[in-house]
Amino acid sequence: MTGMMDIRQLRYFVQIVECGSLSKASRQLLVAQPALSQQVAKLEDLVGKPLLHRSPKGVWPTDNGLALYHHARFMLRQLDQALSIARSEAGTIQGMVSVGLPATTVSAIGLPLVRRIRERYPNTLLNVVEGMSGHIAQLMQRGQLDLAVLFSNDVARDLVIQPLMVEELFLIIPEHSTLVRSARKSISIAEAADLPLILPTGSHGLRQRITAEFDNRGLTANVVAEIDSLSLLMNCVYDGMGATIKPMGAVMQEGARGRKWRCLSFSDLRFRRRNFLYSLPPERLTTVAAVVASELKETVRELVESRTWPGFEAITPVQTRTPAVATA
């Protein structure tokens, strides 16, 4: 194994994997396909193992290639951020920050967070990735995100974890629904189990939380549909197909669409979900990412203190968990 790996080879390799085709990568990179093939061959020779499977339909990474792809993406992103910081004026906060947010969290804090960053740090590119909490957790574990909001504090041991807020879970139905009498402000868990429910699939953390509450009381939910798209789920609920159980964030943007909802609290249990802010370890967290983390926490604080929307609480302060340092 001879030679040295260079940044150009990594950029080419990442683009090829993401395109799934040498010809498509060639067009996007504006590099001749034979030259791309030559660079991949040099990279494979340097690694000493095949990095791509090749077929007439395209290319895809081997196990070794996939591992290299994930690390290369992180390295390239860090390099781009370092160059951006180096080129910026003294004292200017500048660079790209990737933040992973579950859909209901996006609905609750997404717009005020983006507005806050644009107003205060116009040279910062905020990359918001919305997805299911499991997907967000995987991206965070791979180092493809700087920050993420997740609902458990045991996703990864090598990341910094800070308590963020607590969300109350409500039974949500449209204002015009006849499933629950209009005078009712709350509902029991047993009554909720008898209603037609539209919930996320079983792999979703929220669904597991709901199922656990039903199981603890010997109840079986009457689930009529399983939907992981928040927008589609809420459309189905508004269309009268059933009720759902979600935090208030699920309806925080609905007023702008002219749709009105009833959010019934649970009368016989404290139905809550904790939120945690994950970030890269200090030695890997850029200055601009640390600034965005602070602004995200401030956005949440204002949300909790405004009391404009019920169901959000501050978490009782506890010590932030930082990665353990190995000792001899």
C-alpha positions as CSV (number, residue, x, y, z in Angstrom):
1,M,0.0,0.0,0.0
2,T,1.7,3.2,-1.2
3,G,0.9,6.8,-1.7
4,M,-1.2,9.3,0.2
5,M,-5.0,10.0,0.2
6,D,-5.9,13.5,-0.9
7,I,-9.1,15.6,-0.4
8,R,-10.0,15.5,-4.1
9,Q,-10.2,11.7,-4.0
10,L,-12.5,11.8,-1.0
11,R,-14.7,14.4,-2.6
12,Y,-15.0,12.3,-5.8
13,F,-15.7,9.1,-3.8
14,V,-18.4,10.8,-1.7
15,Q,-20.1,12.2,-4.9
16,I,-20.0,8.8,-6.7
17,V,-21.6,7.0,-3.7
18,E,-24.3,9.7,-3.4
19,C,-25.0,9.6,-7.2
20,G,-24.9,5.8,-7.4
21,S,-23.3,6.1,-10.8
22,L,-19.9,7.1,-12.2
23,S,-21.5,8.8,-15.2
24,K,-23.9,10.9,-13.1
25,A,-21.0,11.9,-10.7
26,S,-18.9,12.8,-13.8
27,R,-21.6,15.2,-15.0
28,Q,-22.1,16.8,-11.5
29,L,-18.3,17.1,-10.8
30,L,-17.5,18.2,-14.4
31,V,-14.8,15.6,-14.4
32,A,-14.3,13.0,-17.2
33,Q,-15.5,9.5,-16.2
34,P,-12.1,7.8,-17.0
35,A,-10.4,10.3,-14.6
36,L,-13.0,9.5,-11.9
37,S,-12.4,5.8,-12.3
38,Q,-8.7,6.3,-12.1
39,Q,-9.1,8.2,-8.8
40,V,-11.3,5.5,-7.3
41,A,-8.7,2.9,-8.4
42,K,-6.0,4.8,-6.6
43,L,-8.1,5.1,-3.5
44,E,-8.8,1.4,-3.5
45,D,-5.1,0.6,-4.0
46,L,-4.3,2.9,-1.0
47,V,-6.9,1.3,1.2
48,G,-6.0,-2.2,0.0
49,K,-9.7,-3.3,-0.4
50,P,-12.5,-2.8,-2.9
51,L,-14.7,0.2,-2.1
52,L,-17.4,-0.1,-4.7
53,H,-19.5,-2.8,-6.2
54,R,-19.9,-2.3,-9.9
55,S,-22.7,-3.4,-12.3
56,P,-24.3,-2.2,-15.5
57,K,-27.0,-0.5,-13.4
58,G,-24.6,1.6,-11.3
59,V,-22.3,1.4,-8.3
60,W,-22.8,1.1,-4.6
61,P,-20.4,0.9,-1.7
62,T,-18.9,-2.2,-0.2
63,D,-18.9,-2.5,3.7
64,N,-15.5,-0.9,3.7
65,G,-16.6,1.7,1.2
66,L,-19.6,2.6,3.3
67,A,-17.5,3.1,6.4
68,L,-15.1,5.3,4.4
69,Y,-18.1,7.3,3.0
70,H,-19.5,8.2,6.4
71,H,-16.1,9.3,7.7
72,A,-15.2,11.1,4.5
73,R,-18.5,13.1,4.7
74,F,-17.7,14.2,8.2
75,M,-14.1,15.1,7.4
76,L,-15.1,17.1,4.3
77,R,-17.8,19.0,6.2
78,Q,-15.4,19.8,9.0
79,L,-12.8,21.0,6.4
80,D,-15.4,23.2,4.7
81,Q,-16.4,24.7,8.0
82,A,-12.7,25.3,9.0
83,L,-12.0,27.1,5.7
84,S,-15.2,29.2,6.1
85,I,-14.1,30.3,9.6
86,A,-10.6,31.0,8.4
87,R,-11.9,33.2,5.6
88,S,-14.3,35.2,7.8
89,E,-13.7,38.6,9.3
90,A,-12.4,38.6,12.8
91,G,-15.2,38.3,15.3
92,T,-17.7,37.1,12.6
93,I,-19.7,34.0,13.3
94,Q,-19.8,32.1,10.0
95,G,-20.2,28.6,8.7
96,M,-22.7,25.8,8.3
97,V,-24.4,24.0,11.1
98,S,-26.5,20.8,10.6
99,V,-29.4,20.3,13.1
100,G,-31.6,17.2,13.3
101,L,-35.1,17.8,14.5
102,P,-38.1,15.4,14.7
103,A,-41.2,16.6,12.9
104,T,-43.2,17.8,16.0
105,T,-40.1,19.7,17.2
106,V,-39.7,21.4,13.8
107,S,-43.4,22.5,14.1
108,A,-42.7,23.9,17.6
109,I,-39.4,25.6,17.3
110,G,-38.3,25.4,13.7
111,L,-39.6,28.7,12.4
112,P,-38.5,30.8,15.4
113,L,-35.0,29.1,15.4
114,V,-34.4,29.8,11.7
115,R,-35.7,33.4,12.0
116,R,-33.4,33.9,15.1
117,I,-30.3,32.6,13.3
118,R,-31.0,34.6,10.1
119,E,-31.5,37.8,12.1
120,R,-28.5,37.4,14.5
121,Y,-26.0,35.5,12.4
122,P,-26.7,36.2,8.7
123,N,-23.4,34.5,7.6
124,T,-24.4,31.2,9.2
125,L,-25.9,28.6,6.9
126,L,-28.4,26.6,9.0
127,N,-29.1,23.1,7.6
128,V,-32.2,21.7,9.3
129,V,-32.8,18.0,8.8
130,E,-36.3,16.8,9.7
131,G,-37.0,13.1,10.2
132,M,-38.1,10.4,12.6
133,S,-36.2,10.3,15.9
134,G,-34.6,7.0,15.0
135,H,-33.2,8.4,11.7
136,I,-32.0,11.6,13.4
137,A,-30.2,9.5,16.1
138,Q,-28.4,7.5,13.4
139,L,-27.2,10.6,11.6
140,M,-26.0,12.0,14.9
141,Q,-24.2,8.8,15.8
142,R,-22.4,8.9,12.4
143,G,-21.2,12.5,12.9
144,Q,-23.3,13.8,10.0
145,L,-25.1,16.3,12.3
146,D,-23.7,18.9,14.7
147,L,-26.8,19.1,16.9
148,A,-30.0,17.0,17.3
149,V,-33.0,17.0,19.5
150,L,-34.0,13.5,20.7
151,F,-36.3,11.9,23.2
152,S,-34.0,9.7,25.2
153,N,-30.6,10.3,26.9
154,D,-29.0,7.0,26.0
155,V,-28.6,7.2,22.2
156,A,-24.8,7.6,22.2
157,R,-22.2,7.6,24.9
158,D,-19.6,9.7,23.0
159,L,-21.9,12.8,22.6
160,V,-22.7,15.7,24.9
161,I,-26.3,15.5,26.1
162,Q,-28.2,18.4,27.8
163,P,-31.8,18.3,29.1
164,L,-34.0,20.7,26.9
165,M,-37.7,20.5,27.8
166,V,-40.6,18.3,28.7
167,E,-43.7,18.1,26.4
168,E,-47.1,17.0,27.5
169,L,-48.9,14.6,25.2
170,F,-52.5,15.3,24.3
171,L,-55.4,13.5,22.6
172,I,-55.8,15.6,19.5
173,I,-59.0,15.9,17.5
174,P,-60.4,18.6,15.2
175,E,-62.6,21.2,16.8
176,H,-65.6,19.9,14.8
177,S,-65.1,16.3,15.8
178,T,-67.9,14.4,17.5
179,L,-65.6,11.7,18.9
180,V,-65.5,13.5,22.3
181,R,-68.2,15.8,23.7
182,S,-67.4,19.4,23.1
183,A,-67.5,20.3,26.8
184,R,-64.8,17.9,27.7
185,K,-61.3,19.3,28.5
186,S,-59.7,16.0,29.4
187,I,-60.0,12.3,28.8
188,S,-58.9,9.1,30.6
189,I,-56.4,6.7,29.0
190,A,-59.1,4.0,28.9
191,E,-61.5,6.3,27.0
192,A,-58.7,7.1,24.6
193,A,-58.0,3.4,23.9
194,D,-61.6,3.0,22.7
195,L,-61.4,5.7,20.2
196,P,-60.1,5.1,16.6
197,L,-56.5,6.2,16.8
198,I,-54.1,7.2,14.1
199,L,-50.5,6.7,15.4
200,P,-46.9,6.4,14.2
201,T,-45.6,3.0,13.4
202,G,-44.2,0.7,16.1
203,S,-40.5,1.7,15.4
204,H,-41.3,5.3,16.3
205,G,-40.3,6.3,19.9
206,L,-43.6,8.1,20.5
207,R,-45.6,5.0,19.5
208,Q,-43.5,2.9,21.9
209,R,-44.2,5.4,24.7
210,I,-48.0,5.3,24.0
211,T,-48.1,1.5,23.8
212,A,-46.3,1.2,27.1
213,E,-48.9,3.3,28.9
214,F,-51.7,1.2,27.4
215,D,-49.9,-2.0,28.3
216,N,-49.3,-0.9,31.9
217,R,-53.1,-0.6,32.3
218,G,-54.0,-3.8,30.4
219,L,-55.5,-1.8,27.5
220,T,-55.3,-2.3,23.8
221,A,-55.4,0.7,21.5
222,N,-57.9,0.8,18.7
223,V,-55.4,1.7,16.0
224,V,-57.0,2.3,12.6
225,A,-54.0,3.6,10.7
226,E,-50.2,3.9,11.2
227,I,-48.5,6.9,9.6
228,D,-45.0,8.3,10.1
229,S,-45.6,11.4,8.1
230,L,-46.8,14.1,10.5
231,S,-48.5,16.2,7.8
232,L,-50.4,13.2,6.4
233,L,-51.3,11.9,9.9
234,M,-52.8,15.3,10.9
235,N,-54.7,15.5,7.5
236,C,-56.3,12.2,8.2
237,V,-57.2,13.2,11.8
238,Y,-58.7,16.5,10.5
239,D,-60.6,14.5,7.9
240,G,-62.4,12.7,10.7
241,M,-60.7,9.3,10.4
242,G,-59.8,9.2,14.0
243,A,-57.9,10.9,16.9
244,T,-54.1,10.9,17.6
245,I,-51.8,11.4,20.6
246,K,-49.1,14.0,20.1
247,P,-47.4,16.9,21.8
248,M,-48.7,20.4,21.2
249,G,-46.1,20.9,18.5
250,A,-48.2,18.9,16.1
251,V,-50.8,21.7,15.9
252,M,-48.6,24.8,16.4
253,Q,-48.6,25.7,12.7
254,E,-52.2,24.6,12.0
255,G,-53.8,27.9,12.9
256,A,-52.1,29.5,9.9
257,R,-53.9,27.0,7.7
258,G,-57.3,28.0,9.3
259,R,-57.7,24.6,11.0
260,K,-58.8,24.5,14.6
261,W,-58.1,21.7,17.0
262,R,-59.0,20.4,20.5
263,C,-56.1,19.2,22.6
264,L,-57.4,17.1,25.6
265,S,-55.1,16.4,28.5
266,F,-55.2,13.0,30.2
267,S,-57.1,13.0,33.5
268,D,-55.5,9.9,35.1
269,L,-51.8,10.1,34.2
270,R,-49.0,12.5,33.6
271,F,-48.3,11.8,30.0
272,R,-45.0,13.5,29.3
273,R,-42.1,13.2,26.9
274,R,-38.6,14.5,27.7
275,N,-36.4,16.3,25.0
276,F,-32.6,16.3,25.0
277,L,-30.2,18.3,23.0
278,Y,-27.3,16.3,21.6
279,S,-24.1,17.9,20.4
280,L,-20.7,16.7,19.2
281,P,-17.9,16.6,21.8
282,P,-16.2,20.0,22.5
283,E,-13.1,19.1,20.5
284,R,-15.3,18.4,17.4
285,L,-17.9,21.1,17.9
286,T,-17.2,24.3,15.8
287,T,-17.7,27.7,17.3
288,V,-20.7,28.4,15.1
289,A,-22.3,25.1,16.1
290,A,-21.9,26.0,19.7
291,V,-23.6,29.4,19.1
292,V,-26.5,27.7,17.3
293,A,-26.9,25.3,20.2
294,S,-27.1,28.2,22.6
295,E,-29.7,29.9,20.4
296,L,-31.7,26.7,20.2
297,K,-31.8,26.5,24.0
298,E,-32.9,30.2,24.2
299,T,-35.6,29.6,21.6
300,V,-37.0,26.7,23.8
301,R,-36.7,28.9,26.9
302,E,-38.8,31.6,25.3
303,L,-41.4,29.0,24.2
304,V,-41.7,27.6,27.7
305,E,-41.8,31.0,29.4
306,S,-44.3,32.6,27.0
307,R,-47.1,30.2,28.0
308,T,-48.7,31.0,24.7
309,W,-48.9,27.3,24.1
310,P,-49.7,24.9,27.0
311,G,-47.9,21.6,27.4
312,F,-44.2,22.8,27.4
313,E,-42.2,22.7,30.6
314,A,-38.6,23.3,31.6
315,I,-36.7,20.2,32.7
316,T,-35.4,20.4,36.3
317,P,-31.7,21.2,35.8
318,V,-29.3,18.2,36.1
319,Q,-25.7,17.9,35.2
320,T,-24.9,17.8,31.5
321,R,-23.5,14.5,30.4
322,T,-20.3,14.7,28.5
323,P,-18.3,11.9,26.9
324,A,-16.2,9.8,29.3
325,V,-12.5,10.2,28.8
326,A,-10.6,6.9,28.7
327,T,-7.8,6.5,31.2
328,A,-5.0,4.1,31.3
